[in-house]
Amino acid sequence: MFAELFSQVAPLFMQEHLQMTIFFGTLSYVLFFLNWIINTDWEAKFNWFSLIAGLSGLLYLHYSNVLLLYQYEVIFFSMWSFLLGYHTLIWKSNYNRVMTMNEKSMSSLKRKKDSIVYRLLIVLPTTKNAAGHWNDPPFKNAIHLLLGFIYGCLLCLHCIPHLCGTSHPLICLNDPSPICCQYNYIMEGFDLHEVSKSFCSAHVNIAFTGSWSTGKTYLINAVLGHNYVTAQSAPAPTTDKFTCITLGSPYSDPIRSDDYERRQHCELISHINDVVYRTCDGKTQPNVLDVADENDEFTGFVLYDMPGYQREYGQDCIYRHFYQQLIDKVDYTYIVWDLSHGKIEDEFADFFHNKARGTNYELIYNRYDDKSVDMGFLNQQFSKISGPGQEMLSEMYTMKVHENATTSGELFYNDILHLRSKIKSVNQTVYDNRKKLMKENLIKHQHRLTGMLSLYKLKLSQRLIEEGLNLHIRPKTRSFSLFR
């Protein structure tokens, strides 16, 4: 029972550092308890309580457990306002007494009263020394000044979302992609690939996958209008590397290791190798290659030419996990299948069981021939991927590419034009998918937001979830903001 309550109330930092939390919590409690017993001044006791409440608000609620603060914000805001008013009135009352007191009857007051700083911190002395003179004025008003400052900071942190607005944080005022900028601002500090800074504004990643020798490389070359620099095509398997092709680069060449501007678009390969390294006992996939291509028709796209999936390779941990991770991480996948290749491997079909056809992947029937195709066999095979009872050869989610031969050359040309237009249209699908994933990431990581501006980030994330990342709601314009 206690463990369940602790996991709900305590912030993640405390849960991860339980021993340190228990030690400092116990020490603070003992010191406070001893002071409470020994001290007979009830005003001092209340000041101690107020100090603990203020520091808890700053260091625990605002910094570590912002979800609890957000849930009961009205209650906490009212309490902060009351305590700010209380300490301000007490400080002002003490200050007025000091300033109106006659120094002749209390000579020890004169020197400190004349100091601009001292008179803000002192109160009238209440005790005399052995000679019958008043003791020096104590600095008891300093605690009220400190507590007033703490509660003022707390109230400012509550007001920042209203003053700065939750639609245009300062850092994103002139950003060309405001939603991405706001998302990155909220998720700063989370190093997962899905939440990295380049995620929502990165190039569109499209993979061409399938069995061996189904014509993946040939189709990519046809789409580009020329062979990319390392491409090889033949009846036997030729692509033995996972090749990342960055399009719209000013030259056509394998990317140099120090060429960050182009290499960063293939960072997905490095991320997947990191995952494989942790999964497969410290091993990575060596057969990877980054390539730049000068095609500017698809600037903003990155194509992945994948080796053909073969059952014997699928038994290898590195190959299987790299293949699966790449399909999972890219924005869109084209499954290329040569109709003469027979059955779909069950292991390959497993990669797509949790994906939606037309949203995450699409089918390309390569070397298609209307006269020889067996529709029943095609539907039977691809039911392994998208489920039984579904019509496979729908025009919306399926491409039919004819053989580039004398009898069907014109059909092949039209098929490639159609494929090019479909690839370009993937951009909007990818954008919608990224917005959905961004929303999931915000919801998933809200409880881990930390920092003095965590309440502002939480409110900004709530607005993005409800409006900015909602595909069916037009984002609202905030009128009450100092910074527009």
Helices and strands as residue ranges (DSSP letters): H 2-9, H 12-16, H 18-38, H 42-55, I 56-62, H 66-71, H 73-100, G 103-105, H 107-114, H 118-121, H 141-164, G 170-172, H 178-186, G 193-195, E 204-210, H 216-224, E 242-247, E 253-254, H 260-263, G 264-266, H 267-279, E 288-293, E 301-305, H 311-314, H 317-329, E 332-338, G 339-341, H 346-350, E 361-368, H 375-386, E 398-402, H 409-445, G 446-448, H 454-463, I 464-468
